[in-house]
Amino acid sequence: MRMLVFGKNGQVARALKDSAGDDVTALGRDEADLMAPGAAREAIAAHAPDIIVNASAYTAVDKAESDEAAATRLNASAPEEMAVAAAQAGIPLIHVSTDYVFDGTTEDRLAENAAVNPLNVYGRTKCEGERAVLNANPGAVILRTSWVFSEYGGNFVKTMLRLGAERDALTIVADQKGGPTAAADIAAAIVTIAGKKHRGAPGAGLYHYQGAPTASWAEFAEKIFEIAGLSVKVSHIKTEDYPTPAKRPLNTILDCAKIERDFGIAQPDWRIELRRVIAALKEEGQAS
């Protein structure tokens, strides 16, 4: 099964390469500049894959507030082009999205049919991308996930390990709750979905996939320090005490029952992969 992945340098794409190896052809800007109209379509035609995975995105949440045109291009327009090309070629498409399509004002778990109401440019452009993909290609699978971490790129785990090695006390937001999700677990879910779709299995539209148990950013940080063996006092603060250019949702706890029902993919325990990631970073000298 030949998998064409957009977003070569992102966490999910790199985890997919680790998971599926030679079956994955991952494209970065040098191979397919998604800022250029038509680039995605041309890449799909050139590679003629069995499965297309869009793991690319404009993910700089705060920067997107002042760079909406680029965020819209990468998060909405380019995925729509992929969806059109995939539909025309009859190739299954898996598109990675985000919990930030929600406003986080409910205490309930969010099912796929919950109302979307993004609070920031990043969430809004990702929401636009979801709609564009499904309008162009109703057979596509959209995988909403959250708080992605890995040994690759920049992410919360690596930031906490760096800060924890420098300081003995940190203040971390504690009223935003969701689910940390390992890129390796997302990659494994994508490989499972891709295999089943390649064999003609049903299942399309929106799916939620995030790690369990639910945590706040402060609780996530505390677990990182515990596993890494770092003695850091974490003070819990409210979102209003840590202002950022982009507003964040307070609750993005996703209901992940549908993906298990349709594809047999259970919700992962993020703490398991967190131990592996921290161990890998320690071997590389990136964690104390």
N, C-alpha and C positions, 0 to 999 in steps of 0.2 A: 504494500500500500504506500504509494508515493504521496507524501504530505508537503504541500507548499505553505510555508509560514511567513507572513509579513510581520516585521518587527524583530529583526535578527538580534539586536543587542539588548532587548528587554528581558526581564526576569523570566517570563513565561516561555518565550521562545528559546532561551538558553536551557531552561529545564526540559523543554520538549526535545531539544537536541541530545541532552543527556539520556532521556528516556527512550527515544526512538532511533537515535543514531543515524545511520545511513539512509533511513527512510525519510528523513527530514531534509528539505532544502529550505534554508532560512534566508530571506532577503532583507538587506538593510537599505539605507538610502543610496549607497553606491550602485546597488543592483536594481532598485526600484524606488525612485524618489516620489513618494506619495503626495508631495506638495505639487507635483506636476500632473495635471489632468491627463488621464489615459494611461498612466504608468502602470497602475494595477492591472488594467485590462490587458495590456501588452505582455506583462509578466505571466499572467495566467495562460494566455495563448501560447507563449514561448515554452512554458514548462509542462503544460497539459497534465496536471497532477490528478490523483485520484481523490484527494481531499484538500480543501483550502482552509487555513486557519488564520484569522486576522488577530494577531496578538500585538499589533502596533497601536499606538495612541499618543495623543498629546497629554501627558500625565502630570505636568507641572501645575498643580492645582492653583496655587497663588499667582504664578506668572500668567496663567490663562486669563486672569481678570483684565490684563492690559494687552493681551495678544489673542483676542477672540477670533480674528480671521484665520490665523494658523491653526488654532484649536478646532475651529469648525471644519477646516479643510481635512485635517487628519482624523478627527473623530466622527465626522458625519459624511462629508463628500466622498472621500476615498473609500470608506466601507460600502457606500452605496454603489460605487463603481464595481467593487468586488462582487457584490450581491448580484448585480445585473449580469456581469460576465459569467459568474458561477451558474446562474439560472439558464443562461443561453447555452452553456456548454454541458449542462446536466451534471455538474460537479457539486457534491455536498459542501456547504460552507459552515464553519463554526466561527462565531464572532465573540470576542471577549469584551464584556462590559463591566459595569461598576454599580456598587450600592449607592453611589452618590447621585443616582437619579431620583432618590427619595429625599424628602425634607426632614425626616427623622423626628416628627412630632408625635408619633404614636408609641405607646409602650408595647404594642403587640408585635409578634413576629410578622414579617412582611412576606406575603406570598407573591407569586409572579403577577397576579392580577391586581395587586394593591396600586392605588393611584400614585402616579409619579408627580413630583413637584420639586425639581432640582433647585438648590439654593445658590449655585455658583455657575460660572461659565463652563468649567470642566464638566459638571454634571449635566448642564443643559445641552452641551454639544454631544455628549455621549448618549443622551436621551434622543436627540435628533438622529444620531447614527442608528440607534436601535430601530426607530420607526422607519427610517429610509431603507434599512436592510430588509426588514420584514415586508415592507410594501413592494420592494423590488423582487424579493425572493422568499415567499411564505414558507418554503421548506427549510430555510436556514435555522440553525441552532444558535441562540444567543445565551452566553454563559455569564450571568452577573456574579461577580465575586468581590472580595473586599480585603483591605489591609494586607496586601501581598508582601511576602518577605522571602528571602533566599540568601545564598552566599554571593549573589551577583548584584551588580549595580548599586544604586543608592536606595536604602529602605530604612524603616524604623529600627529594625534589629541592629543593623550596622551603626546607625547613629547612636543608639543607646550604648552599645559596646564601646564606641569611641569616647562618648561623654562619661560613661561610667569608669573608664580608665583614667580620666582626668580629674574627676570631681567625686566627693563623698556624699553629695546631696543634690537632688534635682527636684524641680517642680514639674508635674506632668498632669495634663488634663484628665479628669476622672469622670466627667459627666457625658462623654461620648462613648457609646457602647456598640460593639459589633463583634465581628469574628475575624481574628488574624487567620490568614490562609497562606500556606506554603506554596510557592510556585511549583514545587515538585508534585504536590497533590493536585494542583490545577492541571499540570501537564498529564498526570496519570488519568484524570477524568477526561481530558480531551482525547487522549489516545483510545480510551474505551468507547467514547461516543463516536469517534472517527471510524473505528473498526466496525461498529454496529451499523452506522449510516452507510459505510462502504458496502456492507452486505445487504443493504436494502431495508434495514429496520425502520419502523416508524419513529416518530418523535421529532417535533419541530417547535420553533417559537422560543419563548423565554424560559430559562432555567436558573435557579439559584443554587450557588455552591460556595459555602464558606466554612471555615474551621469552627470547631467547638472545643471547649465551652465558650459561652459568651464572656467577653472581657471588656474592660475600659482600657484606654491607652495607658493609664497608670498601672493597672493590674498586669497588662502585657509587659510593661517595663520591669515591674517587680519580678516577674517570672524569668525574664531575660537575665537580670542580675543574679537571681538565685542559681540558675543553671550555669552561668558563666563564673560563678564563685566571686562575684564582685560585691563588696560591702558599700552599698549606696542607699541612703535614706531617701525615699520617694515621698514628697509632699503632694497630696491630692488638691488640685485646683479646679475651678470651673472654667468653661470655655470663655466666658466673658473676661476672665482674668488673663487670657492669653490671646489677644486680638490678632487676627491674620487678615490679609487682603480678601481672601475668599471665605465665606461663611461655610461652616461644616454642619452636617446633620447630627443630631444628638443620638438617635437610635436607628441603627441599620442592622438589626438582628434579622437575618433572612430565614424564612421557612424553606428547608431544603428537601421536603418530602417528595416533590415531583420528580427530581432527578433520580432519586432512588427507585421510585415506582416505574419510571419509563426506561431507565438505563442500568438499574442495579448498582448505582454509585452511592455509597453511604457517606454521610458527613464525616470528615476526618478530624481527628484530635490534633490540633495544631502544635501541642506541646511535644509530640513525638518528633516531628520534623524540626522543631525549634532546637532540640538537643543535637540533632545531626548537623544542622546549619552552624550552630555555635562551635561544635567540634571541628567542622571543616574550616571555619574561619580561624580557629586557634592554630590549626596546622599550618595555615597560610601566614600566621603572625598578625592577623587582623583583630584578634580578641585576646584580652589579658586573662 
